[in-house]
């Protein structure tokens, strides 16, 4: 059984595919728009909680990596003020 559900996060809404793993009696959840993101849940409610957390952590890690990759002289907008880093 598969279900496509929309999950609201602090970074927007994401379509998530919930697939029942009959052997394990739990759900495998993927997010098609975030390649490689996979999590699990005991049931739909638990899966929603787990995938919301996984999405938010995934996006935060991408943002952190982008900040780490910035070079001196790049311009960053912080609180609507431009500063040089």
N, C-alpha and C positions, 0 to 999 in steps of 0.2 A: 504494500500500500504506500502511495506517495501523496503528499500534500504540499502545495505551494502556499506559504503564508507570508504576509507582510509583517516585518518586525520593526517597531519604532525604536530608534536609538537617539542618543544626544547628538549624533552626527547625521541624522536623516533616517529615512525609511528604506529598508532593504527587503527584497524578495528572497525567501529562504525555502529550500526544498527539504522537507522532512520525509525520510524513507524508513519504514519499519524494518528492522532487522529481525526476522522471525526466529532465527537461531538464538540470538542474545536477548530477545524480547525488549529491545530498546530502540531508540531512533538515532539514525545517522543524519546529521544536518549539514547541508552545504549552502554556500551563498554564491550563486553563479556570477555575480558581478565582482566578487572578491576572490580571484583565482587562488586555489590552494587552501582556502579556509574551510575546515571541517571540524565539527564538534559532535558531541553525543548527548542524549538525554534519556532518562528512565521512562519518561512519558512526554506528551506534548507540552505540558506546563513547564516541566523541568527543561525540556529542549529549548523553549522560548527564552528562558532565563539564561541558559548556557550560551546560546547563539548571540543574544544581545551583548553579553559580556565579551565574547570572542570578537565580535565586530568592532566594538569600541577599543579593545586592546590592539587589534590589528591596525586600525586607523591611527591610533596614538603612536604605535611603533613606527609606522611609515612617516609620520610627522617628525618624530624624534630623529629618525635617520636623515631626513631632509635637512634638519637643523645642523646635525653633525657634519653634513657634507658641504655646508656653506663655506665660502672662502672669505678671507679678509677683503673688505671693500664691498662685499655684497650689501645691498640695502634691505633693511628689515622694517616693516611697519609694526610698531609696538604702541598700542593705545593711541593710534592715529597720529603718532609722531614719528618722523623718519629719523633713524639713527644709523650710523655706520658701525659695523661690527668688524 
